[in-house]
Amino acid sequence: MKAKIKFTSNKERRLWTWAAAVLIAIYATLFFGGQLIDFMVRQRVLEQSIFYLFLLLMLTFIISGLANLSRHLGFWVYVGVGVVYTMTLLRMDLSIAERSHIIEYGLLALLIYEALVERRRNGNNVQFPKILAVLIAGSIGVVDECIQYFIPYRVFDLVDIGFNFLASVLGVFVSFVVSWLYLLYKQ
């Protein structure tokens, strides 16, 4: 008998669907990501693409927060978080690939976290959604690196696993800080 996945709401279903889409995109880059990066370097559009993808990520953070926060507070808190996130990335002496890990796994962890919180809000017993989201997204990163071990033109790298977990923590941390600031502001 086929098991049916039960979502607690349409919002939770959408969040899991988006998380699955991000996961597919991450794994799709295993096989054609190198060629795509080479093409973008030749066309001299790699840095601009990363910049616009980062802006899209920040927009995602803002949109996800606007549903939970008052309009003005949510906007300025997310702008501040976005600036801090940007400055952190710019200060780190990272390659484009390492920066992309922070964007990819940060977004994945954020979507997983929001889905778990929505599930908990609707009565399911989800304990420690922050930790669970980081562990799920980070574990997906471990599987990603293990797959790379078997692909001839890719490299298994423990540092990348660390970046995947760091990015997962950052994605969940952004949501946590914004919620905390909102509660602080309300008091």
Number of C-alpha atoms within 10 A of each C-alpha: 3 4 5 6 7 8 15 16 13 10 14 21 17 14 20 20 15 17 22 15 12 17 19 11 13 19 17 11 14 16 13 10 16 14 11 13 16 12 13 15 12 10 9 11 13 16 12 11 12 16 13 11 15 20 14 13 17 21 15 15 23 22 14 17 21 15 10 12 18 12 11 9 16 22 17 12 20 24 16 13 19 20 13 12 16 15 11 11 15 11 8 10 10 11 8 12 14 18 18 19 22 23 23 24 28 27 26 30 29 30 28 28 29 22 26 24 19 22 20 16 13 13 9 12 10 13 11 12 19 22 13 16 25 28 16 17 28 25 16 20 25 20 13 20 21 16 15 18 14 11 12 7 10 15 14 16 13 12 11 19 21 15 20 30 26 17 28 33 23 21 29 24 17 20 20 15 14 22 17 12 14 17 11 9 9 8 5
